[in-house]
Amino acid sequence: MSQAIEVIEHLDPTGETIVQRFPPDGSGELKMGAQLVVRENQAAVFFRDGRALDTFGPGRHTVSTLNIPLVTKALSLPFGFNSPFRAEVVFVNLKTFANHKWGTSEPIAFRDAELSMVRLRAFGMYSFRIISPQVFVNTLVGTQGCATTADVSDFFRNLIVTQVADFLGENLESVLDLPQYYNEISGGIKVQVLSDVEKYGVTLSDFKVSAITPPDDVQEMIDKRAGMAAVGNLDSFVKFQAGQALTQATEAGGGSGGGDGGGSGLMGAGIGAGAGFGLATGLSQLVSKSFSRGAADAAAALVPCAKCNAQIPADARFCSACGQARSLGAACPTCHSPVAAGARFCSQCGAGLAAPSCSRCQSENTPGSRFCSNCGNALT
């Protein structure tokens, strides 16, 4: 610059500028006695010959050997301390840069205690501010004329994601436990991230984890698992579903009776209500009854041996236990037990054995007959 600068200040209209160098390129001629204006949310780092001599806080400062003692060593006596000298001022924004987003660009592989291996995506927000202007300028900005939040956001985001993966791997057992521990997770990750950013002269004002979620296919399986847990007893649920389906089918059939809609509708409603209510236990009872009926039929087909009283099939001609011959013609029509010739009642079940005669045609019929075998007349 050909003319010495007498007033040095910087205003940020965007609100996103972190560092602004004055002048933007190289150094400028600063006159002894020039005014340096620093706002409340700023700090000004004074450089001379590439060295940071002093850092100024808020207020108006006069560039002199009183305010900048190190300048006396930088300037030589022949200039009388009044001649211009080349230097530069770096304004550092000390406000809190809020509501910055962080997130994983790729899912993080995580060993889950309940879901085995899953991949997790995480995202949230953070706020930061500069606490050591000289350290920040020297470590992250360097000789840039201007640095904005966009210049450092990728760097901070990568630091955060690394610590998120490390913290989750060491402290989390299952993604199913995440919702109740978001505050604890946010606090734990913030502590680890702080150790990374403080060496750059930065601190975190806020750090929040908004969500940690598995991929869509894993979320779908978790939803299905929750649905199975909501069903509870699977047997009761199947019975309930079957009853609902039968009721709906019955209602649909009862409503299509046409001209016979009155009677059919009532009958369909009755059948639907009864069947829907009874189906829950009817299915299992039907199976058990079929086994019971089969067992009863098998028991009814057995008769005791007249000699040894062993249970043998009613149509057997000889006892399988003692070999006693049986007369198949003389047997009780009710229990199939052998009876003596001329007996009027069965000695096992008490059923009458007298051959009834038909009142119409006087024909003789076999014991236990209900209708005449000759004319079909009902026997009393």
VEXNUMI-491116 format. One record per residue (C-alpha): residue number from 1; y, x, z. Coordinates in pm, 1 decimal. Each point is the difference from the previous one (the first is absolute). Example, Ala and Ser with C-alpha at 12.3 -4.5 7.8 and 13.67 -1.06 7.14 Angstrom:
<rs>
1 -450.0 1230.0 780.0;
2 344.0 137.0 -66.0;
</rs>
This chain:
<rs>
1 0.0 0.0 0.0;
2 342.5 130.3 -89.1;
3 181.5 -187.2 276.7;
4 -77.8 28.0 368.2;
5 -136.4 -315.1 164.1;
6 202.1 -123.5 296.5;
7 -180.8 -328.9 95.0;
8 -379.3 -27.4 6.9;
9 -175.6 -334.7 58.2;
10 -280.6 -217.4 -140.2;
11 -59.7 -375.7 -20.8;
12 -334.3 -148.6 -106.7;
13 40.1 -331.7 -189.5;
14 -376.6 -42.8 -52.0;
15 -123.7 44.1 356.1;
16 -303.0 192.0 -129.4;
17 146.6 351.0 -18.8;
18 -145.0 229.0 262.6;
19 168.2 327.1 -94.8;
20 312.6 67.8 -210.2;
21 116.4 353.4 -74.5;
22 371.5 76.3 -45.9;
23 64.6 118.1 -259.4;
24 -319.3 -128.9 -171.6;
25 -70.3 326.6 -187.5;
26 43.2 343.1 150.2;
27 286.3 66.9 239.7;
28 372.6 -71.2 -5.6;
29 317.6 166.9 117.7;
30 82.2 -124.0 348.1;
31 339.2 86.4 145.5;
32 32.3 102.8 362.3;
33 144.3 -304.5 173.6;
34 -168.6 -250.9 -231.2;
35 -93.0 -334.8 162.1;
36 -365.8 -98.8 33.4;
37 -49.8 -373.8 70.8;
38 -342.8 -103.9 137.8;
39 -86.2 -367.5 65.2;
40 -189.5 -137.1 300.0;
41 -330.1 -19.6 -188.0;
42 34.0 343.8 -155.6;
43 -39.8 366.5 72.1;
44 148.8 282.0 -210.7;
45 -177.2 332.4 -37.8;
46 239.8 282.6 -93.8;
47 -144.1 268.7 -231.8;
48 151.8 336.1 -85.4;
49 -174.4 249.3 -226.7;
50 -318.7 -205.9 17.4;
51 -11.2 -4.6 380.3;
52 44.5 -305.3 222.6;
53 280.6 104.7 234.7;
54 66.5 -319.8 199.7;
55 -78.3 -372.5 16.0;
56 287.5 -244.3 59.9;
57 -28.6 -338.6 165.8;
58 225.6 -308.5 -47.4;
59 377.5 55.9 -13.0;
60 267.2 204.8 -182.5;
61 -57.1 372.7 -0.4;
62 231.0 279.2 -113.0;
63 -164.0 287.3 -183.4;
64 119.1 290.6 214.7;
65 -132.6 289.6 201.4;
66 38.0 -219.0 308.7;
67 -230.2 -276.8 -122.1;
68 -227.9 226.4 -202.2;
69 -26.0 324.6 195.9;
70 -252.9 150.4 -237.4;
71 255.2 -19.0 -281.8;
72 186.7 289.8 159.0;
73 -295.4 223.3 -76.3;
74 -32.4 -135.3 -351.4;
75 363.4 53.4 -95.2;
76 149.7 343.0 -28.1;
77 332.0 90.0 164.1;
78 184.0 94.4 -321.6;
79 15.0 -372.0 -92.5;
80 189.3 -82.1 318.9;
81 -229.9 -300.4 64.1;
82 230.2 -217.8 -215.9;
83 -146.5 61.3 -342.6;
84 -255.8 -239.8 -150.0;
85 -366.2 90.8 36.0;
86 -307.7 -139.3 -168.5;
87 -220.7 -224.5 214.9;
88 -177.6 -333.6 -10.9;
89 -48.1 -300.7 226.5;
90 -316.3 -213.0 10.4;
91 48.3 -354.3 136.3;
92 -314.5 -140.8 163.6;
93 -33.8 -375.5 56.9;
94 -118.9 -65.0 357.5;
95 -42.7 -375.7 -22.1;
96 -341.9 -166.6 32.3;
97 -155.3 -57.6 -339.7;
98 -189.3 -322.2 68.8;
99 -268.9 -211.4 -163.2;
100 -169.4 261.6 -212.2;
101 -346.2 -86.5 -125.7;
102 -317.1 202.7 21.3;
103 -344.7 -78.6 -133.3;
104 -323.3 148.3 -126.5;
105 -7.6 61.6 -373.1;
106 -382.3 15.5 14.7;
107 -237.6 -169.4 250.8;
108 -112.0 210.2 295.7;
109 -376.6 35.6 52.8;
110 -88.3 -113.2 352.5;
111 -333.3 -13.3 185.0;
112 -10.0 -342.7 164.1;
113 -225.5 -70.5 299.7;
114 -86.9 -350.8 -125.2;
115 64.4 3.9 -374.7;
116 -130.0 351.4 -68.2;
117 215.0 188.9 -254.3;
118 317.2 -179.5 -113.9;
119 322.9 99.2 -170.5;
120 327.4 -95.6 163.8;
121 351.7 -47.9 -132.1;
122 290.1 32.2 244.0;
123 374.9 -54.7 -26.2;
124 301.9 -47.3 221.1;
125 360.0 110.8 61.0;
126 185.5 280.5 174.6;
127 357.0 106.2 84.4;
128 121.9 357.5 34.6;
129 312.3 198.5 77.7;
130 111.6 364.0 -1.7;
131 14.0 167.6 342.4;
132 47.2 363.6 -106.8;
133 231.8 24.4 -304.3;
134 -34.7 376.9 -54.4;
135 -382.5 -12.9 19.0;
136 -15.1 -297.2 -239.5;
137 230.6 162.8 -253.9;
138 -178.5 333.1 10.0;
139 -356.1 -140.0 -12.3;
140 17.0 -303.2 -232.0;
141 330.7 7.3 -188.7;
142 66.6 366.8 -75.7;
143 268.2 47.8 -263.2;
144 -4.3 -354.3 -137.8;
145 343.0 -148.4 -51.0;
146 -116.1 -343.4 117.2;
147 -312.3 -141.4 163.0;
148 -81.9 -371.8 37.6;
149 -272.2 -197.8 175.2;
150 -188.9 -21.6 -331.1;
151 -29.4 381.3 -1.1;
152 -184.7 12.5 333.5;
153 -182.1 -337.1 8.6;
154 -309.7 125.8 -184.6;
155 -22.5 300.1 230.6;
156 21.6 -212.1 315.9;
157 -244.4 -256.8 -138.0;
158 -266.2 264.8 -65.8;
159 39.2 134.9 353.5;
160 -40.8 -350.4 142.8;
161 -306.4 -90.9 -207.3;
162 -172.0 322.5 105.2;
163 54.7 -80.4 367.1;
164 -109.1 -362.5 -50.1;
165 -334.1 110.9 -142.4;
166 -47.4 253.8 279.5;
167 88.2 -247.4 278.9;
168 -222.3 -279.8 -130.2;
169 -293.7 233.8 -44.6;
170 28.0 124.4 359.4;
171 82.0 -321.9 186.5;
172 -111.7 -310.3 -190.6;
173 -357.0 -130.5 16.8;
174 16.3 -311.5 -219.7;
175 258.3 -163.0 -227.0;
176 -85.4 -327.0 175.1;
177 185.4 134.9 307.3;
178 320.9 81.9 -189.4;
179 218.9 -309.5 61.7;
180 6.7 40.6 379.4;
181 84.8 370.3 -14.6;
182 283.0 17.7 -255.1;
183 261.5 94.7 262.5;
184 -224.1 268.5 149.3;
185 -85.2 135.1 -344.9;
186 368.0 8.5 -98.1;
187 90.1 190.4 318.0;
188 -283.7 247.7 -36.2;
189 77.1 78.1 -364.4;
190 373.4 32.4 76.7;
191 -70.1 273.0 257.3;
192 -206.7 197.6 -250.2;
193 255.8 -42.7 -280.8;
194 281.5 113.9 231.0;
195 -167.4 335.4 45.9;
196 11.3 44.7 -378.5;
197 357.9 -108.9 -73.4;
198 179.9 154.6 297.4;
199 -42.9 349.3 -143.3;
200 220.1 -116.6 -288.6;
201 276.4 -115.3 234.3;
202 -97.7 -369.6 -29.2;
203 -114.8 -261.6 249.2;
204 -149.4 -346.2 -43.8;
205 201.5 -285.1 147.1;
206 -264.9 -260.5 -79.1;
207 -349.5 -2.8 -140.8;
208 -208.6 -312.8 -61.9;
209 -336.5 -74.3 -153.8;
210 33.2 -329.1 -188.3;
211 -361.3 -34.7 -111.8;
212 -324.2 190.5 -40.0;
213 -231.1 -184.9 -236.8;
214 -329.6 65.8 -178.0;
215 -38.9 -64.8 -376.8;
216 -25.8 -357.7 -127.4;
217 -380.2 4.3 -35.9;
218 -44.2 113.7 361.3;
219 244.5 -266.5 119.3;
220 -206.7 -261.4 -183.8;
221 -315.6 113.3 179.3;
222 182.2 -11.6 336.2;
223 107.3 -357.8 -76.8;
224 -360.7 -93.6 -77.9;
225 -116.5 156.9 322.4;
226 259.9 -198.8 193.5;
227 -119.2 -316.4 -174.1;
228 -358.7 68.6 106.3;
229 113.7 47.3 359.0;
230 191.4 -329.7 -15.8;
231 -316.2 -184.0 -114.2;
232 -183.9 97.2 318.9;
233 -358.8 -131.1 13.7;
234 -122.4 10.2 -358.9;
235 -274.8 -260.5 55.8;
236 247.9 -254.8 138.6;
237 242.2 74.6 -281.1;
238 -265.9 -57.9 -269.6;
239 -97.6 -331.3 158.5;
240 363.8 -104.7 12.8;
241 55.8 94.8 -364.7;
242 -314.0 -188.6 -107.3;
243 110.9 -309.1 191.8;
244 343.5 14.2 -162.6;
245 -150.1 36.4 -346.6;
246 -240.6 -292.0 50.4;
247 277.8 -220.7 137.4;
248 222.0 72.5 -300.6;
249 -286.2 -63.2 -242.3;
250 -83.7 -330.1 169.9;
251 363.0 -112.1 -5.3;
252 25.3 86.2 -367.3;
253 -316.9 -198.7 -78.7;
254 99.8 -301.0 213.7;
255 335.7 -35.8 -171.0;
256 -150.7 -44.6 -347.1;
257 -187.1 -326.7 59.4;
258 193.6 -206.2 -253.0;
259 -40.1 -372.3 55.3;
260 -235.8 61.6 287.1;
261 266.2 210.6 170.0;
262 13.7 -205.0 322.2;
263 -360.1 40.9 108.5;
264 -49.6 340.1 -159.4;
265 318.2 134.6 155.3;
266 -101.5 -109.8 349.1;
267 -352.1 127.4 -41.8;
268 123.7 330.8 -142.2;
269 243.1 37.8 288.0;
270 -275.7 -71.4 248.1;
271 -238.7 241.5 -163.8;
272 272.5 265.5 -27.2;
273 99.0 -30.4 362.4;
274 -355.1 -0.7 127.9;
275 -122.7 276.3 -227.4;
276 305.1 216.2 51.3;
277 -29.8 -28.8 375.4;
278 -376.4 46.9 13.5;
279 -37.5 275.7 -257.2;
280 103.1 269.8 245.4;
281 -324.3 -50.4 192.8;
282 -197.0 -190.6 -263.9;
283 -78.5 305.0 -210.1;
284 -158.8 190.8 283.4;
285 -173.4 -309.7 137.8;
286 -146.8 -80.3 -341.1;
287 -171.5 337.4 -11.6;
288 -130.6 -24.7 355.7;
289 -126.5 -356.3 -55.5;
290 -190.8 102.4 -308.9;
291 -184.4 264.9 201.4;
292 -60.9 -245.8 284.1;
293 -133.9 -266.4 -238.6;
294 -233.3 249.2 -160.0;
295 -129.2 104.9 340.9;
296 -49.1 -364.8 102.2;
297 -186.1 -77.5 -320.6;
298 -224.9 298.5 52.7;
299 -69.2 -108.2 359.0;
300 -73.2 -357.8 -110.3;
301 -257.1 127.0 -250.8;
302 -205.2 156.2 282.4;
303 -259.0 -197.4 202.2;
304 -211.6 102.0 300.3;
305 -369.6 78.6 -41.9;
306 -224.5 -261.0 165.8;
307 -214.4 275.1 151.3;
308 225.5 293.4 98.9;
309 342.5 -170.6 -28.5;
310 135.4 278.7 -227.1;
311 281.2 -95.5 -239.3;
312 -134.1 -21.2 -356.7;
313 131.2 -151.8 -327.3;
314 -55.9 -376.2 -20.6;
315 -190.3 31.9 -329.3;
316 -231.7 279.2 121.4;
317 -369.4 -88.6 -8.3;
318 -100.9 262.0 258.1;
319 179.8 142.3 306.6;
320 113.7 357.4 -61.3;
321 -52.7 84.2 368.6;
322 -347.2 -142.1 77.2;
323 -133.9 -117.3 -338.9;
324 -36.1 -363.7 109.7;
325 -40.0 -232.3 -296.5;
326 264.4 -270.6 -30.5;
327 -21.1 -343.7 -156.8;
328 307.3 -45.5 -210.2;
329 -63.0 -370.7 -33.8;
330 42.2 -78.6 371.1;
331 352.5 117.7 82.0;
332 309.0 -154.7 154.8;
333 243.0 -101.8 -277.2;
334 293.3 102.1 223.8;
335 -94.3 340.4 146.8;
336 -307.3 71.2 -215.0;
337 -215.1 63.8 307.6;
338 -373.3 -81.5 -36.3;
339 -97.1 -331.1 158.4;
340 -335.8 -147.0 94.8;
341 -155.8 -266.8 -220.8;
342 110.5 -346.7 103.6;
343 288.5 124.1 218.1;
344 293.7 -238.0 13.2;
345 260.7 259.9 117.6;
346 51.6 376.9 -57.1;
347 -89.7 210.1 302.6;
348 281.2 251.3 -84.5;
349 306.2 -209.8 -86.5;
350 -106.2 -353.5 99.2;
351 58.7 -147.3 -347.0;
352 -192.3 -318.2 -82.0;
353 -303.2 55.1 -221.3;
354 -101.2 -361.5 -68.5;
355 -6.5 -75.5 -370.1;
356 254.3 -276.2 -57.8;
357 -100.3 -294.7 -217.3;
358 238.2 -163.0 -246.2;
359 113.4 -346.9 106.1;
360 31.5 -104.4 -364.4;
361 -317.5 126.8 -166.1;
362 -203.8 92.6 311.0;
363 -69.6 347.4 -141.7;
364 -80.7 286.2 239.0;
365 242.1 295.6 -3.1;
366 -15.5 352.4 142.0;
367 141.6 56.5 348.9;
368 378.1 59.2 1.6;
369 63.6 -180.4 -327.5;
370 327.8 -195.8 -19.7;
371 -70.8 -188.6 -321.8;
372 -317.7 -155.8 -139.6;
373 -170.8 221.8 -253.5;
374 -126.5 -309.4 -186.9;
375 299.1 -234.6 -27.4;
376 292.5 202.0 142.3;
377 69.1 -239.7 282.7;
378 178.3 150.0 304.5;
379 -241.2 57.0 288.4;
380 111.6 -88.2 349.1;
</rs>
